[in-house]
């Protein structure tokens, strides 16, 4: 089969080459991949993984061979899944607890946007508990995770404030943000839950806007900046607030269940997926460049047809 493998000597850092076929374990289905989407975290993985590594986390496709233990979807089912690696290949062995059937009416491209970004949005928000009536602040709100966070928090009854550049404000209001601001300093707090993906000054300002006993969930640092943190930033005014780090791969089991829940919202028209660009996987270099330059809002989807 063909796969995209890391190759430091190539222009895109990847090469399309023949690769060994996956050998599914008893609890794994063999999935024929039709599409994948890109995530910002994969840019870092490309920089640190050795030559010959197959990246890729978001996959959608068709079950070619069902799991031998009888779990999961049957052969022929349309599925979406989150894998830790090896998703940029024609076939992938996927544990069935990481798979979800794609409902009729939901396209492969739309489903491909959900596994990493959607589950990250859902699971970061869970750190706020019951969101009904809560005030939630979302930084980096124009990104794929932020867009999902706005919609899910709104779905769960929260009042949402989104932080993003001015060109995204109308779009984020349409998604359900009650307030939008260009910086946290301009946001009207305090907030019981803040999801923080920027780091640096943004994280420092988040501390200034968290309510006593509230939670700041850190799941990224797109600024690349460090944040000096001390006791005096929390006292007085933010007593009992906590900083919570988040990474999807340590966030617990049942990822497939969460993907299924998200797909259900999409099928019901209650969750918008933004496919910003679609191109064949042979053009991954172009898509990665666009991702690095932040030249689009939403997700880039690669097709394997």
Phi, psi and omega in degrees: 000164177265148177209155172269120181239151180296139183208093185305335183278348181271159185299318182271355184080010181218154172223145177269120187210166173292139182219156182296144179291144176292152178241095186297141170280176186300328183264016183242139173263147174269119184249129172275114189280130177254333181200160176215161174235158185266147177233147183300326179299335180289337176298318179292319179300321179299329182281337187246346182280151181286167177301135177093003179277141178258109178280189174113125184239317180274123175224148169224149180175209184235136177294115180275323177216123182292160179298140183294334181276003177085358179278159173079182184293157179280165176303139180095348181288142172277128187222157170238149183206158173243122177241157181285332181195176174071018180282339181272064182211164182290330178221144183221138172271123188234126173304137187293339177283359176252007183253149172219139177288138179273124181295155174302141179092348176258123184284161174302316183298316179296315180296328183294341181282348194268320194307300181283306185295317182291314179292326176297314179300311183296316186282330174294319180294332179298338178292347177269359181070216178290115186274353182303121179081356180278157174259122185241134177247132182237118176268162183056037193289345181275351177284174184299315180294314181300320179297319177292321180300316179304311185291319181290318179297318177297317179301328183266009172092014180275158169264120192251132169246127182249140178247121180194168178294157189302328184295344181261357191298313181299318180299315183289328174297319180295334179280344178127002177289125179285328176227149173227147182214153179279342178208161180296327180304331183268358180279143182266097181265197002278170183235138180282336177221130175233126173259124192235120183234007186258317180078186179060228181300326181298317179294320178299318178291328177300319178299323180290344185247001180276141180285155173306132182078001181280181185229134170250120179259115180264119180231014178182174177209068186296337179287337184074009183260147174275158181235112174293129182233133179219167182303321185293344175289338183260336185234127001271166170106340183226032183302139176080356178291152181230152173258125182239121175275154182218134168220133187303325187285354174242015188266006176110178184272189175063036176299322179300322178297318179292320177298320179298319179297317179295317178298325177297320177296320179297313181298328181275000180076021183252003177217118180273131172254134182252105174268103185282328178205147176229131180205161179293152184295343175291346178257027185298330179301317178297318180293320179295321177298317179297322178294317179298322183275359181052044185271005178213159176246120184125217184231146171264127182248132177251133180256146182254011182302000000 
